[in-house]
Amino acid sequence: MKKESEAVLLRIFIGEEDRYEGTPLYKYLVEWFREEGLAGATVLRGITGFGKSSHIHTTTILRLSTDLPIVIEVADRRENIERIKPKLEGIIKKGLITEEKIKIVYYEGNKN
């Protein structure tokens, strides 16, 4: 059964070493999104990337970096994304957040 709906996708670009209240930022955000009842979030670890500073972070042997790029994707209905955005500004000190309108083609949530 196909269930389509409009939603919003936030992509949050941070560094692996970024912290919030002593906790890795990506871990804090995923746990917070869950507490806020969002539909779901995924953390992706990049193998190479750079940001505003143009400093390249990579996993290659010659330039091993411990601060690899992290992307957190969270998708949900617009009202839920809008509800969390004001607090994100206080949590993320450096990074990039993008937002786009998406269509969810199918989503089967937890029935518990």
Secondary structure, 3 states (H helix, E strand, C coil): CCCCEEEEEEEEEEECCCEECCEEHHHHHHHHHHHCCCCCEEEEECCEECCCCCCCEECCHHHECCCCEEEEEEEECHHHHHHHHHHHHHHCCCCEEEEEEEEECCCCCCCC
